[in-house]
């Protein structure tokens, strides 16, 4: 799962849970005798000591033919969704190792990203580099290098070294297609993306 999809899923889950808690809190606040007179006339209120579903109401629901299959299906769907969401948080695991040209050789994407960051930061004119290695479907690989340039250093001074570094990384992993993005940042101004 990509980082963007994981972020969207996280925000959606948080929004749904937050909205549910907000509604539940509002309904609970409506049962307080000190708050009830101050609420608008359209606000749903409950009698003090009232319960959401009593035993008789639950028994009536269980007598309906649709209640049990619906409750089981809803619980199963929620379990699968939350399990999928929890597994998505783990990011890249052992199954996401990249193949190397050596027989049986593999490397973790995070280790390759760290090595590229260190080598790019050692180039003259580069203050810092953050690298992401993103395995894609079909054996493709995406490298994203975000490079902070030293003050007064132009892109033309560092691009040849960064291109050579990206080409070495492309040759070092299995012969799948590789796409490299180099993003240059400077202290005084933002330099456009180079692809």
N, CA, C and O of each residue as an XYZ file, in Angstrom:
780
protein
N       0.848     -1.174      0.000
C       0.000      0.000      0.000
C       0.887      1.227      0.000
O       1.860      1.304      0.750
N       0.548      2.180     -0.838
C       1.360      3.376     -0.913
C       1.124      4.243      0.311
O       0.122      4.118      1.014
N       2.080      5.122      0.536
C       1.980      6.003      1.688
C       0.755      6.916      1.579
O       0.096      7.186      2.583
N       0.443      7.396      0.361
C      -0.696      8.294      0.181
C      -2.007      7.580      0.510
O      -2.867      8.141      1.189
N      -2.161      6.343      0.031
C      -3.375      5.583      0.310
C      -3.484      5.271      1.797
O      -4.577      5.283      2.362
N      -2.350      4.993      2.425
C      -2.344      4.736      3.867
C      -2.776      5.987      4.633
O      -3.524      5.889      5.607
N      -2.313      7.158      4.202
C      -2.698      8.408      4.849
C      -4.189      8.665      4.688
O      -4.854      9.077      5.638
N      -4.719      8.426      3.492
C      -6.155      8.625      3.251
C      -6.971      7.675      4.126
O      -7.974      8.075      4.716
N      -6.536      6.415      4.209
C      -7.257      5.442      5.041
C      -7.212      5.847      6.514
O      -8.220      5.747      7.213
N      -6.067      6.298      6.983
C      -5.946      6.728      8.379
C      -6.872      7.900      8.670
O      -7.561      7.916      9.689
N      -6.886      8.875      7.776
C      -7.732     10.049      8.001
C      -9.208      9.692      7.932
O     -10.014     10.237      8.685
N      -9.566      8.785      7.039
C     -10.974      8.372      6.947
C     -11.413      7.659      8.219
O     -12.498      7.923      8.739
N     -10.569      6.751      8.724
C     -10.908      6.033      9.959
C     -11.017      7.011     11.119
O     -11.955      6.928     11.912
N     -10.070      7.936     11.228
C     -10.122      8.922     12.311
C     -11.357      9.810     12.201
O     -11.971     10.140     13.216
N     -11.731     10.202     10.980
C     -12.918     11.043     10.798
C     -14.186     10.306     11.202
O     -15.046     10.880     11.870
N     -14.316      9.048     10.810
C     -15.517      8.271     11.153
C     -15.599      8.051     12.664
O     -16.656      8.232     13.269
N     -14.467      7.655     13.272
C     -14.468      7.439     14.723
C     -14.742      8.750     15.459
O     -15.512      8.773     16.420
N     -14.121      9.831     15.017
C     -14.341     11.130     15.654
C     -15.779     11.596     15.541
O     -16.342     12.103     16.511
N     -16.382     11.433     14.369
C     -17.781     11.821     14.195
C     -18.701     10.980     15.076
O     -19.638     11.502     15.680
N     -18.430      9.671     15.149
C     -19.230      8.808     16.013
C     -19.126      9.209     17.476
O     -20.128      9.249     18.190
N     -17.903      9.509     17.920
C     -17.730      9.934     19.314
C     -18.388     11.282     19.579
O     -18.942     11.499     20.657
N     -18.334     12.188     18.610
C     -18.970     13.492     18.772
C     -20.493     13.344     18.889
O     -21.113     13.973     19.746
N     -21.090     12.516     18.033
C     -22.533     12.295     18.107
C     -22.928     11.605     19.410
O     -23.917     11.978     20.042
N     -22.150     10.597     19.807
C     -22.454      9.903     21.064
C     -22.330     10.855     22.250
O     -23.160     10.815     23.158
N     -21.319     11.700     22.255
C     -21.161     12.670     23.338
C     -22.294     13.675     23.376
O     -22.767     14.054     24.447
N     -22.732     14.112     22.181
C     -23.858     15.041     22.138
C     -25.138     14.422     22.670
O     -25.886     15.066     23.405
N     -25.391     13.163     22.297
C     -26.593     12.496     22.798
C     -26.507     12.256     24.304
O     -27.509     12.378     25.008
N     -25.321     11.915     24.801
C     -25.166     11.725     26.244
C     -25.338     13.037     26.999
O     -25.892     13.058     28.098
N     -24.864     14.126     26.411
C     -25.013     15.424     27.070
C     -26.476     15.821     27.162
O     -26.870     16.544     28.078
N     -27.288     15.350     26.214
C     -28.711     15.695     26.222
C     -29.457     15.054     27.372
O     -30.556     15.499     27.701
N     -28.907     14.030     27.994
C     -29.604     13.376     29.105
C     -29.345     14.063     30.442
O     -30.007     13.741     31.429
N     -28.411     14.989     30.501
C     -28.102     15.688     31.752
C     -29.201     16.721     32.033
O     -29.536     17.521     31.159
N     -29.757     16.708     33.238
C     -30.852     17.627     33.585
C     -30.413     19.083     33.549
O     -31.231     19.963     33.285
N     -29.139     19.355     33.810
C     -28.659     20.737     33.788
C     -28.534     21.257     32.360
O     -28.621     22.464     32.134
N     -28.334     20.368     31.404
C     -28.121     20.780     30.014
C     -29.419     20.786     29.217
O     -29.574     21.603     28.310
N     -30.342     19.904     29.530
C     -31.560     19.730     28.736
C     -32.341     21.021     28.524
O     -32.775     21.249     27.395
N     -32.554     21.882     29.511
C     -33.329     23.114     29.253
C     -32.636     24.085     28.292
O     -33.304     24.926     27.691
N     -31.330     23.988     28.135
C     -30.593     24.919     27.284
C     -30.499     24.459     25.823
O     -30.050     25.221     24.966
N     -30.915     23.232     25.536
C     -30.814     22.695     24.181
C     -31.937     23.226     23.308
O     -33.011     23.558     23.809
N     -31.691     23.309     21.973
C     -32.771     23.728     21.074
C     -33.924     22.733     21.105
O     -33.758     21.589     21.528
N     -35.072     23.170     20.661
C     -36.264     22.315     20.737
C     -36.159     21.096     19.824
O     -36.782     20.070     20.097
N     -35.385     21.191     18.752
C     -35.276     20.067     17.818
C     -34.266     19.015     18.269
O     -34.207     17.936     17.679
N     -33.475     19.300     19.293
C     -32.429     18.369     19.743
C     -33.073     17.132     20.370
O     -33.961     17.268     21.212
N     -32.645     15.927     19.977
C     -33.248     14.718     20.562
C     -32.822     14.564     22.029
O     -31.637     14.642     22.352
N     -33.774     14.353     22.879
C     -33.487     14.183     24.303
C     -33.990     12.820     24.756
O     -34.887     12.233     24.152
N     -33.400     12.344     25.816
C     -33.810     11.060     26.398
C     -34.168     11.298     27.850
O     -33.652     12.210     28.496
N     -35.031     10.488     28.335
C     -35.422     10.603     29.739
C     -34.249     10.187     30.620
O     -33.463      9.325     30.227
N     -34.117     10.784     31.806
C     -33.036     10.383     32.707
C     -33.153      8.903     33.058
O     -34.241      8.416     33.363
N     -32.046      8.201     33.013
C     -32.014      6.780     33.329
C     -32.420      5.900     32.157
O     -32.490      4.680     32.304
N     -32.689      6.490     31.000
C     -33.089      5.702     29.834
C     -31.874      4.950     29.285
O     -30.733      5.385     29.433
N     -32.151      3.817     28.651
C     -31.092      3.029     28.029
C     -31.286      3.060     26.518
O     -32.387      3.304     26.024
N     -30.211      2.812     25.800
C     -30.287      2.838     24.345
C     -31.123      1.686     23.810
O     -31.944      1.880     22.914
N     -30.924      0.487     24.352
C     -31.679     -0.688     23.907
C     -31.901     -1.589     25.113
O     -30.947     -2.147     25.656
N     -33.157     -1.735     25.537
C     -33.441     -2.583     26.699
C     -33.556     -4.040     26.264
O     -33.491     -4.349     25.074
N     -33.729     -4.933     27.241
C     -33.787     -6.366     26.943
C     -34.981     -6.717     26.060
O     -34.870     -7.564     25.173
N     -36.093     -6.085     26.291
C     -37.281     -6.389     25.482
C     -37.066     -5.941     24.032
O     -37.450     -6.647     23.099
N     -36.451     -4.762     23.845
C     -36.178     -4.288     22.487
C     -35.186     -5.177     21.759
O     -35.336     -5.431     20.564
N     -34.178     -5.648     22.469
C     -33.206     -6.555     21.858
C     -33.855     -7.889     21.495
O     -33.545     -8.469     20.454
N     -34.755     -8.375     22.349
C     -35.461     -9.627     22.055
C     -36.347     -9.470     20.813
O     -36.438    -10.389     19.999
N     -37.001     -8.305     20.664
C     -37.822     -8.061     19.471
C     -36.953     -8.044     18.214
O     -37.357     -8.566     17.175
N     -35.758     -7.443     18.304
C     -34.858     -7.417     17.148
C     -34.402     -8.821     16.777
O     -34.308     -9.153     15.595
N     -34.123     -9.638     17.770
C     -33.647    -10.994     17.491
C     -34.735    -11.863     16.870
O     -34.436    -12.838     16.180
N     -35.975    -11.517     17.109
C     -37.085    -12.256     16.500
C     -37.215    -11.951     15.007
O     -37.794    -12.745     14.265
N     -36.693    -10.829     14.565
C     -36.740    -10.474     13.149
C     -35.768    -11.366     12.383
O     -34.689    -11.673     12.890
N     -36.123    -11.781     11.190
C     -35.279    -12.676     10.409
C     -34.011    -12.022      9.881
O     -33.025    -12.715      9.629
N     -34.013    -10.724      9.709
C     -32.862    -10.038      9.121
C     -31.816     -9.639     10.159
O     -30.673     -9.368      9.790
N     -32.164     -9.594     11.431
C     -31.272     -9.021     12.444
C     -29.969     -9.811     12.613
O     -28.890     -9.222     12.558
N     -30.046    -11.109     12.814
C     -28.850    -11.911     13.082
C     -27.895    -11.927     11.888
O     -26.705    -11.686     12.091
N     -28.344    -12.197     10.644
C     -27.397    -12.155      9.522
C     -26.790    -10.768      9.315
O     -25.618    -10.647      8.959
N     -27.584     -9.730      9.536
C     -27.072     -8.368      9.361
C     -26.010     -8.049     10.412
O     -24.970     -7.471     10.094
N     -26.269     -8.420     11.650
C     -25.295     -8.161     12.719
C     -23.998     -8.927     12.468
O     -22.912     -8.381     12.662
N     -24.099    -10.188     12.037
C     -22.901    -10.991     11.770
C     -22.136    -10.426     10.569
O     -20.910    -10.332     10.604
N     -22.859    -10.050      9.505
C     -22.192     -9.494      8.321
C     -21.504     -8.173      8.649
O     -20.378     -7.939      8.209
N     -22.160     -7.312      9.409
C     -21.551     -6.028      9.789
C     -20.302     -6.243     10.634
O     -19.291     -5.572     10.431
N     -20.368     -7.179     11.584
C     -19.192     -7.472     12.419
C     -18.048     -8.034     11.575
O     -16.888     -7.683     11.792
N     -18.368     -8.905     10.611
C     -17.329     -9.481      9.757
C     -16.691     -8.413      8.876
O     -15.468     -8.381      8.733
N     -17.504     -7.539      8.285
C     -16.964     -6.468      7.430
C     -16.089     -5.524      8.248
O     -14.999     -5.157      7.809
N     -16.549     -5.130      9.426
C     -15.743     -4.242     10.275
C     -14.437     -4.909     10.704
O     -13.395     -4.255     10.747
N     -14.485     -6.197     11.020
C     -13.263     -6.912     11.399
C     -12.263     -6.939     10.250
O     -11.075     -6.689     10.452
N     -12.743     -7.243      9.044
C     -11.845     -7.278      7.880
C     -11.273     -5.896      7.603
O     -10.079     -5.768      7.330
N     -12.105     -4.857      7.668
C     -11.621     -3.498      7.404
C     -10.565     -3.069      8.422
O      -9.534     -2.508      8.051
N     -10.821     -3.330      9.693
C      -9.850     -2.923     10.712
C      -8.580     -3.769     10.639
O      -7.492     -3.261     10.912
N      -8.696     -5.043     10.277
C      -7.492     -5.865     10.095
C      -6.678     -5.364      8.909
O      -5.452     -5.283      8.991
N      -7.345     -5.029      7.810
C      -6.647     -4.465      6.641
C      -5.967     -3.162      7.004
O      -4.832     -2.918      6.596
N      -6.650     -2.320      7.768
C      -6.083     -1.033      8.169
C      -4.867     -1.238      9.079
O      -3.858     -0.550      8.925
N      -4.958     -2.175     10.021
C      -3.832     -2.434     10.925
C      -2.630     -2.991     10.159
O      -1.495     -2.596     10.423
N      -2.869     -3.905      9.214
C      -1.762     -4.450      8.423
C      -1.136     -3.391      7.527
O       0.065     -3.440      7.259
N      -1.928     -2.444      7.066
C      -1.399     -1.387      6.197
C      -0.422     -0.484      6.940
O       0.417      0.163      6.314
N      -0.521     -0.431      8.273
C       0.362      0.430      9.047
C       1.791     -0.104      9.116
O       2.716      0.640      9.440
N       1.972     -1.380      8.816
C       3.296     -1.973      8.953
C       4.237     -1.534      7.846
O       5.446     -1.718      7.981
N       3.735     -0.959      6.752
C       4.603     -0.486      5.673
C       5.253     -1.629      4.930
O       4.603     -2.622      4.601
N       6.539     -1.485      4.666
C       7.249     -2.507      3.906
C       7.794     -3.546      4.860
O       8.480     -3.214      5.826
N       7.493     -4.788      4.593
C       7.953     -5.873      5.450
C       8.976     -6.720      4.727
O       9.514     -6.296      3.704
N       9.258     -7.909      5.236
C      10.258     -8.758      4.621
C       9.903     -9.152      3.197
O      10.793     -9.388      2.380
N       8.605     -9.227      2.888
C       8.209     -9.612      1.539
C       8.502     -8.511      0.528
O       8.467     -8.759     -0.677
N       8.787     -7.306      0.993
C       9.016     -6.180      0.097
C      10.509     -5.912     -0.125
O      10.902     -4.777     -0.395
N      11.317     -6.925     -0.016
C      12.743     -6.755     -0.273
C      12.978     -6.660     -1.772
O      12.248     -7.249     -2.569
N      13.997     -5.920     -2.138
C      14.349     -5.748     -3.543
C      15.402     -6.774     -3.932
O      16.337     -7.036     -3.175
N      15.245     -7.346     -5.104
C      16.209     -8.334     -5.590
C      17.453     -7.625     -6.114
O      17.364     -6.568     -6.738
N      18.600     -8.217     -5.855
C      19.871     -7.715     -6.360
C      20.358     -8.644     -7.472
O      19.902     -9.785     -7.552
N      21.275     -8.183     -8.333
C      21.768     -9.051     -9.405
C      22.521    -10.288     -8.904
O      22.695    -11.247     -9.656
N      22.963    -10.277     -7.655
C      23.658    -11.434     -7.094
C      22.666    -12.566     -6.855
O      21.500    -12.299     -6.564
N      23.090    -13.812     -6.967
C      22.169    -14.928     -6.707
C      21.687    -14.905     -5.261
O      22.492    -15.001     -4.334
N      20.373    -14.778     -5.066
C      19.782    -14.770     -3.734
C      19.969    -13.476     -2.974
O      19.575    -13.395     -1.810
N      20.555    -12.460     -3.587
C      20.798    -11.199     -2.900
C      19.558    -10.322     -2.860
O      18.873    -10.158     -3.869
N      19.270     -9.761     -1.694
C      18.149     -8.838     -1.532
C      18.592     -7.671     -0.666
O      19.598     -7.742      0.039
N      17.819     -6.598     -0.736
C      18.067     -5.429      0.103
C      16.713     -4.836      0.479
O      15.776     -4.828     -0.320
N      16.632     -4.343      1.709
C      15.406     -3.673      2.134
C      15.358     -2.282      1.506
O      16.399     -1.637      1.383
N      14.183     -1.804      1.106
C      14.081     -0.461      0.532
C      14.613      0.619      1.469
O      15.228      1.580      1.007
N      14.386      0.479      2.785
C      14.855      1.480      3.743
C      16.382      1.521      3.784
O      16.963      2.600      3.898
N      17.046      0.353      3.693
C      18.508      0.316      3.703
C      19.069      0.978      2.443
O      20.051      1.717      2.513
N      18.448      0.714      1.300
C      18.893      1.354      0.058
C      18.687      2.860      0.130
O      19.542      3.621     -0.322
N      17.566      3.300      0.692
C      17.301      4.736      0.833
C      18.331      5.396      1.743
O      18.813      6.489      1.443
N      18.671      4.743      2.852
C      19.672      5.309      3.769
C      21.041      5.426      3.086
O      21.731      6.434      3.237
N      21.426      4.387      2.333
C      22.715      4.427      1.642
C      22.747      5.540      0.595
O      23.748      6.245      0.472
N      21.670      5.700     -0.149
C      21.614      6.773     -1.149
C      21.663      8.149     -0.492
O      22.313      9.061     -1.002
N      20.979      8.298      0.635
C      20.996      9.582      1.344
C      22.396      9.941      1.817
O      22.825     11.087      1.678
N      23.113      8.965      2.378
C      24.477      9.221      2.850
C      25.414      9.592      1.702
O      26.221     10.514      1.817
N      25.292      8.856      0.590
C      26.173      9.138     -0.552
C      25.846     10.482     -1.182
O      26.754     11.197     -1.605
N      24.570     10.842     -1.254
C      24.200     12.137     -1.834
C      24.633     13.284     -0.930
O      25.072     14.323     -1.422
N      24.515     13.112      0.387
C      24.919     14.168      1.319
C      26.424     14.402      1.295
O      26.886     15.473      1.690
N      27.199     13.413      0.836
C      28.649     13.562      0.762
C      29.098     14.348     -0.472
O      30.268     14.716     -0.572
N      28.187     14.609     -1.410
C      28.551     15.358     -2.614
C      28.801     16.819     -2.261
O      28.140     17.353     -1.370
N      29.750     17.487     -2.945
C      29.995     18.899     -2.670
C      28.776     19.752     -3.051
O      28.194     19.578     -4.122
N      28.406     20.668     -2.163
C      27.273     21.546     -2.407
C      25.958     21.023     -1.865
O      24.941     21.712     -1.945
N      25.957     19.795     -1.304
C      24.741     19.212     -0.752
C      24.826     19.266      0.766
O      25.787     18.774      1.358
N      23.819     19.865      1.394
C      23.775     19.951      2.853
C      23.140     18.695      3.438
O      23.637     18.129      4.412
N      22.030     18.266      2.827
C      21.284     17.131      3.368
C      20.503     16.477      2.229
O      20.145     17.128      1.248
N      20.251     15.190      2.380
C      19.448     14.472      1.388
C      18.547     13.479      2.102
O      18.981     12.760      3.002
N      17.308     13.452      1.696
C      16.358     12.440      2.177
C      15.914     11.652      0.958
O      15.542     12.223     -0.068
N      15.957     10.352      1.082
C      15.633      9.484     -0.051
C      14.508      8.547      0.334
O      14.458      8.035      1.452
N      13.608      8.331     -0.609
C      12.563      7.314     -0.455
C      12.699      6.334     -1.611
O      12.851      6.739     -2.764
N      12.644      5.064     -1.303
C      12.658      4.003     -2.310
C      11.290      3.341     -2.238
O      10.932      2.739     -1.226
N      10.530      3.458     -3.322
C       9.152      2.983     -3.331
C       8.992      1.850     -4.344
O       8.974      2.107     -5.548
N       8.875      0.599     -3.883
C       8.602     -0.506     -4.805
C       7.183     -0.375     -5.355
O       6.241     -0.118     -4.606
N       7.041     -0.551     -6.646
C       5.734     -0.464     -7.304
C       5.358     -1.826     -7.872
O       6.171     -2.751     -7.883
N       4.139     -1.940     -8.335
C       3.688     -3.201     -8.914
C       4.440     -3.481    -10.210
O       4.894     -2.561    -10.890
N       4.564     -4.751    -10.540
C       5.238     -5.139    -11.768
C       6.755     -5.057    -11.677
O       7.424     -5.033    -12.710
N       7.312     -5.012    -10.480
C       8.761     -4.962    -10.326
C       9.370     -3.593    -10.569
O      10.593     -3.459    -10.592
N       8.536     -2.569    -10.753
C       9.064     -1.223    -10.950
C       9.537     -0.649     -9.617
O       9.129     -1.095     -8.545
N      10.402      0.346     -9.714
C      10.975      0.977     -8.532
C      10.988      2.481     -8.747
O      11.327      2.963     -9.828
N      10.613      3.219     -7.705
C      10.643      4.676     -7.785
C      11.592      5.209     -6.715
O      11.454      4.894     -5.533
N      12.552      6.016     -7.144
C      13.495      6.661     -6.236
C      13.150      8.143     -6.171
O      13.012      8.797     -7.205
N      13.013      8.672     -4.966
C      12.744     10.098     -4.782
C      13.843     10.650     -3.886
O      13.933     10.293     -2.712
N      14.684     11.531     -4.449
C      15.761     12.164     -3.696
C      15.385     13.616     -3.465
O      15.194     14.374     -4.416
N      15.279     14.003     -2.200
C      14.998     15.398     -1.846
C      16.291     15.972     -1.278
O      16.724     15.604     -0.187
N      16.894     16.873     -2.033
C      18.244     17.349     -1.741
C      18.188     18.818     -1.321
O      17.593     19.651     -2.005
N      18.822     19.120     -0.180
C      18.955     20.506      0.285
C      20.325     21.003     -0.139
O      21.348     20.443      0.254
N      20.338     22.052     -0.941
C      21.596     22.608     -1.453
C      22.181     23.601     -0.462
O      21.455     24.268      0.276
N      23.500     23.686     -0.459
C      24.181     24.690      0.356
C      23.903     26.072     -0.238
O      23.634     26.196     -1.433
N      23.969     27.096      0.591
C      23.726     28.456      0.125
C      24.725     28.816     -0.968
O      25.931     28.626     -0.812
N      24.209     29.332     -2.068
C      25.058     29.736     -3.188
C      25.369     28.629     -4.175
O      26.042     28.880     -5.175
N      24.913     27.437     -3.936
C      25.165     26.317     -4.849
C      24.015     26.220     -5.837
O      22.848     26.205     -5.445
N      24.345     26.155     -7.112
C      23.333     26.038     -8.152
C      23.044     24.587     -8.482
O      23.853     23.709     -8.184
N      21.896     24.326     -9.097
C      21.541     22.955     -9.459
C      22.544     22.315    -10.415
O      22.809     21.117    -10.323
N      23.109     23.112    -11.339
C      24.040     22.549    -12.320
C      25.313     22.010    -11.670
O      26.011     21.194    -12.272
N      25.623     22.452    -10.454
C      26.827     21.975     -9.775
C      26.636     20.579     -9.164
O      27.603     19.829     -9.031
N      25.412     20.230     -8.796
C      25.186     18.956     -8.113
C      24.454     17.918     -8.966
O      24.507     16.727     -8.662
N      23.775     18.353    -10.026
C      22.984     17.403    -10.818
C      23.805     16.280    -11.448
O      23.344     15.139    -11.439
N      25.000     16.539    -11.997
C      25.764     15.408    -12.557
C      26.077     14.328    -11.518
O      25.956     13.139    -11.814
N      26.473     14.721    -10.317
C      26.760     13.749     -9.269
C      25.517     13.000     -8.823
O      25.573     11.798     -8.566
N      24.388     13.707     -8.730
C      23.137     13.058     -8.329
C      22.645     12.094     -9.397
O      22.136     11.019     -9.079
N      22.796     12.474    -10.666
C      22.400     11.575    -11.758
C      23.253     10.307    -11.759
O      22.743      9.203    -11.951
N      24.560     10.481    -11.542
C      25.448      9.314    -11.503
C      25.075      8.396    -10.336
O      25.090      7.172    -10.474
N      24.743      8.988     -9.194
C      24.330      8.205     -8.033
C      23.030      7.446     -8.314
O      22.905      6.276     -7.951
N      22.070      8.102     -8.954
C      20.802      7.450     -9.294
C      21.018      6.323    -10.298
O      20.373      5.279    -10.198
N      21.915      6.518    -11.266
C      22.194      5.463    -12.244
C      22.844      4.256    -11.584
O      22.543      3.118    -11.945
N      23.733      4.489    -10.617
C      24.339      3.374     -9.886
C      23.279      2.590     -9.117
O      23.304      1.360     -9.087
N      22.348      3.314     -8.495
C      21.281      2.637     -7.750
C      20.394      1.828     -8.691
O      19.976      0.720     -8.355
N      20.107      2.380     -9.867
C      19.281      1.660    -10.841
C      19.963      0.385    -11.318
O      19.307     -0.639    -11.507
N      21.287      0.444    -11.514
C      22.024     -0.748    -11.952
C      22.165     -1.772    -10.841
O      22.285     -2.967    -11.111
N      22.153     -1.315     -9.588
C      22.402     -2.235     -8.475
C      21.199     -3.114     -8.155
O      21.370     -4.202     -7.605
N      19.989     -2.672     -8.483
C      18.807     -3.498     -8.221
C      18.469     -4.296     -9.463
O      19.035     -4.062    -10.531
N      17.554     -5.232     -9.329
C      17.195     -6.139    -10.432
C      16.781     -5.348    -11.673
O      16.456     -4.165    -11.565
N      16.789     -5.967    -12.823
C      16.596     -5.228    -14.076
C      15.180     -4.716    -14.314
O      14.763     -4.618    -15.468
N      14.434     -4.388    -13.277
C      13.117     -3.793    -13.468
C      13.249     -2.321    -13.833
O      14.318     -1.727    -13.690
N      12.152     -1.741    -14.306
C      12.141     -0.327    -14.676
C      12.240      0.532    -13.418
O      11.597      0.251    -12.407
N      13.052      1.577    -13.499
C      13.249      2.477    -12.362
C      12.976      3.900    -12.807
O      13.409      4.328    -13.876
N      12.252      4.623    -11.971
C      11.968      6.039    -12.219
C      12.583      6.830    -11.077
O      12.371      6.505     -9.908
N      13.341      7.866    -11.407
C      14.022      8.651    -10.387
C      13.538     10.094    -10.439
O      13.461     10.698    -11.509
N      13.216     10.635     -9.278
C      12.873     12.054     -9.143
C      13.911     12.690     -8.229
O      14.229     12.166     -7.161
N      14.426     13.822     -8.669
C      15.376     14.573     -7.845
C      14.737     15.923     -7.565
O      14.455     16.692     -8.484
N      14.515     16.201     -6.296
C      13.905     17.469     -5.890
C      14.959     18.284     -5.166
O      15.525     17.839     -4.167
N      15.216     19.467     -5.669
C      16.242     20.323     -5.101
C      15.592     21.447     -4.306
O      14.659     22.092     -4.784
N      16.083     21.679     -3.105
C      15.623     22.779     -2.259
C      16.831     23.628     -1.897
O      17.931     23.115     -1.692
N      16.610     24.924     -1.821
C      17.668     25.838     -1.400
C      17.139     26.677     -0.243
O      15.929     26.768     -0.040
N      18.039     27.284      0.508
C      17.620     28.083      1.651
C      16.840     29.322      1.222
O      15.853     29.684      1.862
N      17.274     29.974      0.145
C      16.674     31.240     -0.219
C      15.509     31.135     -1.177
O      14.616     31.982     -1.151
N      15.494     30.122     -2.020
C      14.410     29.973     -2.978
C      14.196     28.499     -3.267
O      15.030     27.653     -2.943
N      13.078     28.217     -3.873
C      12.746     26.838     -4.195
C      13.091     26.592     -5.659
O      12.653     27.321     -6.549
N      13.889     25.545     -5.889
C      14.311     25.200     -7.233
C      13.294     24.228     -7.827
O      12.845     23.327     -7.118
N      12.912     24.371     -9.095
C      11.921     23.454     -9.672
C      12.389     22.007     -9.658
O      13.585     21.729     -9.573
N      11.425     21.085     -9.742
C      11.732     19.648     -9.771
C      12.456     19.294    -11.046
O      12.183     19.845    -12.113
N      13.382     18.368    -10.919
C      14.099     17.834    -12.084
C      13.723     16.372    -12.188
O      13.833     15.630    -11.212
N      13.276     15.948    -13.372
C      12.878     14.540    -13.552
C      13.732     13.920    -14.618
O      13.569     12.741    -14.932
